[in-house]
Amino acid sequence: MQKKTTEGKHIYKIKGMDCASCASLLEIDLEEAGIESKCSYTNEVLEVEETSDFDKIKRIVKKSGYDII
Protein backbone atom coordinates (compact mmCIF):
# COMPACT_ATOMS: atom_id res chain seq x y z
CA MET A 1 0.00 0.00 0.00
CA GLN A 2 1.52 3.27 -1.09
CA LYS A 3 0.80 6.44 0.78
CA LYS A 4 2.27 9.76 -0.23
CA THR A 5 1.88 13.04 1.57
CA THR A 6 1.76 16.32 -0.31
CA GLU A 7 0.64 19.71 0.98
CA GLY A 8 -1.40 18.32 3.87
CA LYS A 9 -2.96 15.54 1.80
CA HIS A 10 -2.55 11.77 1.67
CA ILE A 11 -2.69 10.10 -1.73
CA TYR A 12 -3.57 6.40 -2.02
CA LYS A 13 -3.56 4.11 -5.07
CA ILE A 14 -6.99 2.55 -5.61
CA LYS A 15 -7.59 -0.74 -7.43
CA GLY A 16 -10.88 -1.92 -8.92
CA MET A 17 -12.50 1.21 -10.36
CA ASP A 18 -14.05 0.65 -13.81
CA CYS A 19 -15.12 4.18 -14.77
CA ALA A 20 -15.38 7.81 -13.67
CA SER A 21 -18.70 7.03 -11.96
CA CYS A 22 -16.86 4.63 -9.65
CA ALA A 23 -14.63 7.49 -8.52
CA SER A 24 -17.62 9.78 -7.98
CA LEU A 25 -19.49 7.16 -5.96
CA LEU A 26 -16.43 6.57 -3.77
CA GLU A 27 -16.18 10.31 -3.12
CA ILE A 28 -19.87 10.32 -2.10
CA ASP A 29 -19.40 7.33 0.24
CA LEU A 30 -16.47 9.07 1.92
CA GLU A 31 -18.33 12.39 2.11
CA GLU A 32 -21.24 10.70 3.89
CA ALA A 33 -18.72 9.56 6.50
CA GLY A 34 -17.41 13.11 6.90
CA ILE A 35 -14.24 12.63 4.84
CA GLU A 36 -13.53 15.19 2.13
CA SER A 37 -11.83 13.57 -0.85
CA LYS A 38 -10.97 13.70 -4.53
CA CYS A 39 -10.83 10.48 -6.49
CA SER A 40 -9.43 10.05 -9.99
CA TYR A 41 -10.42 7.02 -12.06
CA THR A 42 -7.83 7.71 -14.77
CA ASN A 43 -4.95 8.04 -12.28
CA GLU A 44 -6.39 5.41 -9.89
CA VAL A 45 -5.76 7.62 -6.86
CA LEU A 46 -7.68 8.86 -3.86
CA GLU A 47 -6.66 12.12 -2.20
CA VAL A 48 -7.80 12.93 1.35
CA GLU A 49 -6.88 15.39 4.09
CA GLU A 50 -3.91 14.18 6.12
CA THR A 51 -5.98 14.39 9.31
CA SER A 52 -8.42 11.76 7.99
CA ASP A 53 -8.64 8.39 9.79
CA PHE A 54 -6.91 5.81 7.57
CA ASP A 55 -8.72 2.81 9.09
CA LYS A 56 -12.07 4.47 8.41
CA ILE A 57 -11.04 5.30 4.84
CA LYS A 58 -9.86 1.72 4.27
CA ARG A 59 -13.18 0.29 5.55
CA ILE A 60 -15.22 2.60 3.31
CA VAL A 61 -13.08 1.90 0.24
CA LYS A 62 -13.38 -1.86 0.84
CA LYS A 63 -17.14 -1.64 1.48
CA SER A 64 -17.48 0.30 -1.79
CA GLY A 65 -15.83 -2.59 -3.62
CA TYR A 66 -12.29 -1.27 -4.14
CA ASP A 67 -8.86 -1.83 -2.62
CA ILE A 68 -6.12 0.50 -1.43
CA ILE A 69 -2.84 -0.82 -2.82
URVENQUI-V397188 format. One record per backbone hydrogen bond with DSSP energy under -0.5 kcal/mol. CO is the residue of the C=O (numbers start at 1). NH is the residue of the N-H. E is the energy in kcal/mol with one decimal. If there is no record, write none. Layout:
CO;NH;E
CO;NH;E
This chain:
2;13;-0.6
4;11;-2.4
6;9;-1.1
8;50;-2.6
9;6;-2.3
10;48;-2.4
11;4;-1.8
12;46;-2.6
13;69;-2.2
15;67;-2.2
19;22;-0.6
19;23;-1.1
20;24;-2.0
21;25;-2.8
22;26;-2.1
23;27;-2.1
24;28;-2.1
25;29;-2.5
26;30;-2.3
27;31;-2.5
28;32;-2.5
29;33;-0.7
30;33;-0.7
30;35;-2.7
31;34;-2.0
34;36;-0.6
36;49;-0.8
38;47;-3.2
39;41;-0.5
40;44;-1.0
40;45;-1.4
44;14;-2.6
45;40;-2.7
46;12;-2.8
47;38;-2.1
48;10;-2.9
49;52;-2.0
52;54;-0.7
53;57;-2.3
54;58;-3.0
55;59;-2.2
56;60;-2.2
57;61;-2.9
58;62;-2.4
59;63;-2.7
60;64;-1.9
61;66;-2.4
62;65;-1.5
67;15;-3.1
67;69;-0.6
